[in-house]
């Protein structure tokens, strides 16, 4: 990506992450907007949906903040990187992301939904 496109992308992601924090339960809206932001710079994003293989309905992070009440969480994957309110604008490598979720007591099952 050219520097100006990259700067605009990071700026857009910052705005979105602040508008839809992890405690907002708006991962579906955030993932759509992040997906669109990456599409807008020519990337090939996917929206992924994470569920817990044990069927947990509530997802709670290591600080005790509940980030899902619906039994699923959505994020955007671009190549080997994942972006959502948990990772912020820097994202996380897919394997690190899965390990983070496991650290929250989630046994993640991942499927691409878009």
Secondary structure by P-SEA (a helix, b strand, c coil): ccaaaaaaaaaaaaaaaaaccccccaaaaaaaaaaaaaaaaccbbbbbbbbbcccccccccccccccccccbbbbbbccccccccccccccccaaaaaaaaaaaccbbbbbbcc
